[in-house]
Amino acid sequence: MHIHTTDMDRMDDTLIDVPRGLTNVVAARTELGDVRGHEGFYHYRQYSAVDLARERTFEEAWHLLLFGSLPISLELDAFRARIVAARSIPSEVRDLLPAIARLTTGGDALAGLRMALTAVGAADRARPLYDESPEARVEDAIRTAAITPVLLASLHALAEGREPLEPRDDLGYVAGYLQLVTGREPTPQEERALSAYMTAAIDHGFNASTFTARVIASTGADLASAVGGALGALSGPLHGGAPSRALDTLDEIGTPDRTDEWVRRTLSEGGRVMGFGHAVYRTEDPRSRMLRDFAEGFGGPRVEFAVQVERRVQELLAELKPGRELHTNVEFYAGVVMELCGIPRSMFTPTFAAARVVGWTAHILEQAADGKILRPSSRYVGPAAPEPLPAREAAVR
C-alpha cells in the first residue's frame, strides 16, 4: 500500500499512533532508492544496486546518487578529480589526529571519525545547510565523503604507532582506501571485491543512521553535524557492528563438525547467530549472495568453511525456528571479503561507514532541498497532569 503524504493543518494537533520503531511509516519521499524486502531487491535510483556493485565502480554509483545519472567517461574523470581535490586534511586537523587516535584506541573507531569530521568542519568554516546554495551543499557533500576514508586510515595508522600514508592520486576511492589501511597496493581482485561490497553498502532505505542524518539536515544544520549524527547511530551494535561479530562466530565454531553443537547451545542460551536474519528481507539478502560469489572467487579454507557453516546454520535455524526465513545477511560475507582483502576487524565497521557516508550525504542534500523540518510528536503516558506541587519539607536544623 502506498501512502501519499500531504501537508497537514498546522492547527490540527490530533495525534496519530504508529507502530513501535516506526515500522512501515512513510516519513519522507526520496528519489535515491528503495528496498523491496519480500522480493530480495534494492536499487539506487532506477538501477539494481547489486548490478551496479558487480559491474560499475564505486565512483559511478556515487555520481548516480549525487547527480541523478551514471557518468560518461569525461564526466567520471572530472568527478574523480573533484574527489581527489576534496580529500586533503587541514593542517590544524592533522595536528589533532594523534590525540584523537589516543583517545579512541581500543574503543569506538567511529567516535574518532566523528571528532575528526567535526574538526574538519570547523577548519573549513562550514556553514549551515540552511544558508548555503545547492552548489555549495554539493561541494560540502563531496568534501565530507572524500575525506572520510583518509581520516579513518590515518587514525588507524596512528593507533598502531605508524605514520599515516599520503593518498595516491592514481588510485580510485576503493583502491586508495585499501592502500592507506593496509600499507600496500591492492591486487585487482581485492579492489574489485571491496568495491562490490562498498558500492552495495552506499545506501539501503531509511535505516536508523540515514533517518538520523535526514532529521539533523532538516533543521538546517551544517552537513558535518548531520553525518556525525548518522555515525552515532551507526555505532550501535544493532545497526553497524555486525561484520566482525559474524567472523567471531566462525572463530567460535572453529570446525564444521562443531556447528550443530554451537548453534543449539547459543540459541538455547538466548543468544543470536550473528550474520543471519534481516529486519527487511524475507528472502536471501541479495548483497550476501553477491559477496559469497566474490569470496568464492578467492577460494581457500576460510571461504570453504564459511560456505559450509552458512548452509548448516540455515538448516538448523529452519529446524529450531520453524516458520521464520533466516538467511545470511550482508554482514556474514562482508566480514569474509574484508578479511580476504587485508582489512583488520577493527576497521570493518569504519569501512562500512566509508561507503555509507556517500548515501548519507545524498540523503542530506535531498532533505535540505525539501526545507521541511522533521518534527514528530510523542504520546504522553506518564502520571496525569497537572497535579498540585507538594509542600516543601521544612528545613532540618
Buried (B, 14 or more C-beta within 10 A) or exposed (E): EEEEEEEEEEEEEEEEEEEEEEEEEEBBEBEBBBBEBEEBBBBBBEBBBBEBBBEBBBBBBBBBBBEEEBBEEEBBEEBBEBBBEBBBBBEEBBEBBBEBBEEBBEEBBBBBBBBBBBBBBBBBEBBEBEEBEEEEBBBBBBBBBBBBBBBBBBBBBBBEEEEBBEBEEEBBBBBBBBBBBBEEBBEEEBBBBBBBBBBBBBBBBBBBBBBBBBBBBBBBBBBBBBBBBBBBBBBEEEBBBBBBBBBBBBEEBEEEEEBBEBBEEBBEEEEEBBBBBBEBBEBBBBBBBBBBEBBBEBEEEBBEBBBBBBEBBBEBBEEBBEEEBBBBBBBBBBBBBBBBBBBBBBBBBBBBBBBBBBBBBBBBBBBBEBEEEBEEEEEEEEEEEEEEEEEEEEEEE
